[in-house]
Amino acid sequence: MYRRLIAPGALAASLLLAIPASAADFQPGASGIGDPYYPTYGNGGYDVSHYDLRLKYQPKTDLLEGTATILASSTQDLSRFNLDLGLTASEVRVNGKKATFAKSGEQELEVTPAAGLPKGTPFTVVVKYAGKPTDLKLWGFTSPQRTPDGAVFANEPESAAWWFPSNDHPRDKATYDVSVSVPDGTQAISNGTLQSQSSSLGWTRFNWRSSHPQATYLTTLAVGKFDITTDRTADGVPVINAYSKDLGANEGAAKASVERTTEVAEWLESVYGKYPFEALGGYVPNVPSHFALETQTRPFYSPAQFANGSNVSVVVHELAHQWYGDSVSVDGWKDIWINEGFARYSQWLWSEKEGEGTTQELADYTYAQHPADDAFWKVKPGDPGAENQFDAAVYDRGAVAIQALRNAVGEKKFFKILKGWPQQHAYGNANVSDFEQYAEKISGKPLAALFDTWLYQPVKPAQPAARVAVAPQQPKSWKKIAATNGVHAEH
């Protein structure tokens, strides 16, 4: 045996290295993720990789009982961390050990583990909780919607806190297993693919899986009685559409629109590249709202979207978000133009394809509808402010900006940008500045002035004289597109 002699100084240094960080080095994670539009949304100190939600929901009483298992990693030496949850927690465990917890603010659940979590440590949180989601008010309103036979959880920019604990901000995306037990004869619809279902003692459990990163607000749940249709795309992606059995007069128009999901998605692939997720579809529950939402793989549509007949344009809008908004999500909520401007422009591209008005005709008509003193031009799509996040200008002025980009860089480079951007940032987050830099890189042209003019200046930009000399005619698709103007207005 050879025993190495260690000098006293080296021994002291080695012992020092072996001593873990002191308790004083551990700090609480921030109670917000750092988004200036919504300072309390999300949390700091950790990143989530996976949510496993095991739920039981009774439609008659609106009682939701849940056990959430959250897989995360610490991003600092963490003494305490927050989850966003409005319902009442009864027990929290971190790495199997009971943790202390307390409620603060509107939706903060402050969790103190038995021991600090060093930076870079994977950890598991189990939260048991319960409550009546549609009775719960946060920030002065209730997000879930009751239906005659169930409930729907779909909203933006917040909805998770009403039904599961989370880091509620798009910047922290994760995969999901959502398992929901409901009374026999009732169904539970969520994102991704249905892995299995089983019945026992009067209850049926549905197990859904989302295998690609998903933002919390894009995670949805609908409980009720549905007619379900299934299909597959040309590439074999499963398509699941669901319709409440009591849609009444809107049923035909809803099905005539949403059943074209496969067709629309396959066309969008020609514009934006391969569909980014493992499943596709949409659902129309019997709710009184008027909005639609791009919930990942399975957009939500209110029946009112189809009150005046079929409207494939809204399906185009929500499916375009699967690339622009879902796969590539906002870094902060000020970046909403990347979601909504491109979803609206996708409706314009569909109109062009269908021969119902070109994108240029729609841009010119939109421009002409708003005189220079219209408040429409005061909203800056590139940073509209939380109060104007879903203002019409973010959609329409935002789409006119995209047409201006098309004119500036030419057809070939423009469509290369549209298709390349979702590939460049697939399953991640990006901001408006990232898009501007990407467009300049692909086009080889300086575009800062163009983006500044159309996205940031609170005035009506000048148009080339040739396009404003004659008042533009209303494109054939205008009314159908305008019918979706309130698509996110109730969020």
N, C-alpha and C positions, 0 to 999 in steps of 0.2 A: 504494500500500500504506500502511495506517495501522498503525504500531507503537505499542502502548500501553506507556507507561512504568509500571513497577511499583515502588512504594516498597520499600526494603529490608525493612521489617517485614512487609509483605504477602507478599513473596517467600518469606521464611522460613516464614510460616504456610502458604503453598500447598505448599511442599516437605514440610512436616511432615505435611500431609494425605495426600500421595502415598505416604508411607512405610508399608508394610504392618506389621501387628502383629508384634512381635518374637517370636522363638521362645519366649521366657519366658512369653508370653501364652497359648501353646497348652498345654492340659492333657489328660491321659488321660481318656477317658470312664469313668464309674463301671462297676464290674464287676457291678452289679445295677441293676435299673430302679427300685428303691425300694419294693418290696412287703415289708412286715414279716413276712408269713407265710413268704416264700421269698426271703431277702435276696440270694441269688446268682442268682436267675432273671432273665432279661432283662439288658439293659445300658443304660448311659446314653451321651449324647453324640451320638446320631443317631436318625433315624426311617427305617424301611424303607418303600418304596412298592411294590416288586415283587420276587418271587423267580422266577428261571428255573432250574429243576432239571433237569439232563440226567443220567439215571442208567442204569446197567446192573446187573441183578441176576441172579445164578445161584442158583436154588433148591437145587441139589445141594450146593453148598459154602457157601451163605450169604454169598457175597462180593458186596458192594455197592461199585461204583465210581461216583463222582459228580463232576460239575462244576456248581457253584452260581454263578450270576451274580446278584448282589444290587444293586438300585438303591436308594440311600438319600440322605438329606440330613443334614448336620451340624447339630446344635442348639447347638453351642458351638465355640469355637476348639479344634480337636481334634488332639492330637499322636499319640494312640493310641486304639484302641477294641477292644472285645471282641466276639466272637461265641460263641454257645453251640454246641459241637460235641464229641461224645465220640469220634467216629471220627478217624482219623489224616490230617491235612492234609499234602500233599506240596508244594503251591505256592499262594501267595496273591499276587494282584496288585490294586493299587488304582489306578484310572484308567489301567490298562494297564501300569503300572510294577510291577516286583517289589517286594513288601513283606516285611519281616522278620516272623516270627511265632514264638510260643512257646506251649506248653501250660501251664496252671496250674489248680489246684483240680480239681474233678470234671470240669468240662465247658467251662472257659474257654479260648478261643483268642484270645490277645492279638496284635493286628495293629498293626504300626507302619508307616505309609505312608512313602514316600520323602520326602514333604514334608507339612507340617501342612495340615489342612483348615479354612479359615476358616469361622466360623459362617454357616449358610445356604447352604453349597456343596453342590450335587448331586454325588454320586460313585458310582462303580461298583466293586464288589468281586467278584473271581472267585476261587473256592476250589476246588482240585482235591483230592480226598480219597478214601479207601477204607477198608474194614474189614469185619468180620463182625458185624453189628448184634446178633444174638441171643446172641452170646458176650460182648457188652459189658455190664459192670455199672457203673452210676452210682448214687451214693447207696445202694449195697448191693443193688440189684436190676436186673433186666433187663426192659425195657419191651416190645420187640417179641415177637411170638409166632410160633414156627415152626408150619407146618402140614405135612401129608404131602406137599404139592406146592408149597409156597411159604412166604410169611411175611406177617404183618399188622402194620402200624404204626398203632396207635390207643391213646391213653391220655390221662389227665388227672390232675394239671395239667401233666404234662410228657411229651413223646414225641419232639419234633423232634430233640433232640440225638443221638438214635440213628441218624438218617438224613439230616439236612441241617443246615448251619450257619445260625444265625438269631439274631434278637433274641427270645428265647423267653419271651414274656409277652403276654397278651391285649391289653395296652395299645398294643402296636405291631402293628397289623393291616396286611395288604398283599394285593395280588392275586398270583396264582400261575399259572405255566405249569409243569406237571410232565410230563416226557417220560421214559418208562421203556422200556428194551429188555430183553426176556426171551426165553428159548428158545421157538422155534416150538411151538405147541400150548398154551402158557401165556399167561395174560392178566394185565394190570395194571389195577387199578381205582383211581381216585383221585377227587378232588372235581370238581364242575362238569360241563362238557360234554366229550365226546370230539371233539377237533378233527379227528383223522386217525389212521390206523394204516398201517404198511407193513412188509414183510418183506424180509430180505436175509441171505444166507449163514447161514441157520439161526436167525436172531433176528427177533423182531417188536417193533416200537416203537409204543407207545401214547402219544398226545399229548393231555393233559388240560388244561383251562383253567378257572380260577376268576376271574371278572371282577368280583367284589365283594370288599371288604375281608374278610380272613379271619385269624383268630387262628392262631398256630402250632400249638397243641394240637388245633385243629379240622381240621388238614391231615392227610390219611390216605393210606395206600398199602396195597393188598392185591395180592399176587402169588399166582397159583394157577390152577386149572382150574375155571371157573365155568359154570353155566347162567345166561344173562342174558335178562331180559325187558324190554321197552320199552313205553312208553305215553306219553300226553300228557294234561295236565290240561285242563279246559274252557277255560282261558286260553292253552293251547298250550305250557305249560312241559314240556320233555321229562322223562320219568321213566325211570330206569335202575335196575333191581334185579338183584343178583347173588347166586348161591347156590353154595357149593362142591358139586362133583358127588358128594362122599362124606359127606353129612350123615347118612346112615343113617335111623334111625327118626324123627329130628327134622325130616326134610325137609318132609313134608306140613304139619306145624303151622307151620313157619317160613314156607313159601310162603303158607299160608292167612292168616297175619298180615301179612307185609310186602307182599303183593300188594294190601292195602287202603290202601297209602300214599296213592294219589291221592284216595281217598274221605276219608281222615282229614285230609289237607292242605286239601282244599276246605272241609271243615267248620271247621277251625281258622281259615280266612280269615274266616268269619262272626264269629269271636270276636276275632281279633287284627288283622284287616285283610289286605290283599293280601300274598300270599306274597313274601318279600323277595329271592329269588335266581333265578338263571337256569336251574337244574336241580333235580331232586328224585329221591329214591330211597332205597335202603338196600342193605346187603350182609350176608350171613351166611356167614362162612368157617368151616372146620372147625378151630376152636380149642378148647382145653380150659377156657378161662375161663368166667365166668358173667355178666360185666357187659355193658352196652351203652353206647354213647357217641354224642353228637349231632354227630359229624363233619359239617362244613358241606355241605349239599345231599345227603349220602349217609351217613346214620347207620350205625354198626357195631352188629351184634347177635351175641352169642355164641349158638350153638345151644342151650345150656342154658336160655336164656330160654324155649324152647318145649318143654322136656322133658315138661311136663305137658299139652301140647296147645297150640292156638293161643292167642295172647294179644295182642289188638289194643291193650290198654292200654299196653304198653311202646312200641308204635309211636306212640301218642298222645304219650307222654312225650318221646320223642326228637324228634319233629317239632315239638312245642311249643317246644323249645329253638331252633328255627330263628329264631323271633322273640325269645324270651327267653333269651339266652345267646350266640347266634351273630350275628344282626344287631345286637342291643344286647348288648355283651359287658361283663363285669365290669371295673371300673376297677382293682380290686385283688381278690385272692382272698378277702378277708373279705366281699365283696359277693355271695357264692355263693347267698344266699337268693333273689336276683332270678332266678337260673337255676333252682334246684331247687324252691323253694317254688311257683313258677308252673308248672313242668312237672308237679309232683304235682297241683296244683289243676286242671290241664288234664285229668288222668285223672279227677278228680272230676266235672268238667263233662261229660266223655264219659259217665260213669256216669249222670249226670242225664238226658242226652239219650237214652240207651238204656233208661231206665226201670228201672235196676238199683240205684237209691239216689241220693238228692239230695245235693248238696254239704253241706247242713246235717246230714243224717243221717250222712254220712261224718265230718264235723267232730265231731259229738256222740259218735260211736262211738270215734273216735281219742282224744278227750279222756278218755273213760271208761276206756280201756285202761291209763292211766298214773296211778297214785295220786300223791299230793302228794310223797311221798318218793322217787319214781322219778328216777333220774339223767337221764331224758329231759328233765325240766324244768330241769336245771342248764345245759344247752346253750343258748346264746343265738344263734338263727338269724341275727340281724343282724350278728354278729361272733363266730362260733363258735370261732375259733382253728384253726390249721392241723391240729391233731390231731383235730378234730371236723368238719372241712370237709364230709365226706360222711356225717355222723351222721344217723340216722333223724329226729332232731328237726329238722334243717334242712329236710327234706322234709315231714314230717307236722305238726310244730308250725308250720312255715312255712306250710303250706296252711291250717291252722286260723286263723292270723293273717289270711290273705287272706279267709276266710269272715267273720271279725270285721269286716274292712274293708267287705265287701259289706253286712253288716247295718247298719253305721254310716252309710253314705252312700246306700243305696238302690240299687235295680236299675239305673235309668237312668244314674246317675252312675258306678256301679261298672263297667258294661260300656263306658262312655265312657273310663274310665281304662285298662281292659285294652287297648282298641283304640288309644288315643291314644299310650300310652307307647312302643310300638315305632316309631311314626311320628316321634315327637319326637326319638328318639335313634338313628334308623336308621343302621346301618353304623358306629356309634361305640361309645363306652364310657360307663358311668354307674355310680353307686354307690347304696347304699341310701338315703342322705340325699336324693339327687336324686329317687328315687321317692317318698319321703315328701312332699317339697315339691310334686311334681307332683300327687299325690293330693289334697293340701290345696287346691291351685289349682283343680283341676277340680271337686272336691266343694263348695268354699266352706266347708269345716268345719275346725276345728282338730283335728288327728289325732295330735299328738305323744304324748299320753298313751296312746292306743291302740297305736301302734307300740312305744313304750317297754315297755308291759305284755307284748306278745306276742313281741317280738323281742329284748329286752335284759334283762329281769328273770329271774334264775335261780330262779324259783318258779312254781308252778302258778297261773295266773290264775284268778280267780273267774268262774264262768259264771252267767247269769241263772237264778234258782231254777226257773223254769218248765221249763227244759230239762234239769235234773239231777234232778228229782223222780222220774222213772221211768228205769230202766236202759234205754238205747237197744238196739234190736235190730241184729244184724249185717246191714249192707246186702248185697244179692246180689253186688255187684261187689267186695266186700272182699277175697276170696281172690285174685282176679285181680290186683288192685292190690298186695296184700301180696306177691305172687310177684315183683314188680319192686322190692321194698324194697332188695335188694342191687345195684340197677342200676349203681351206681358204686362198689361196695364194694371192688373189687380194685385201684383206681387207686393 
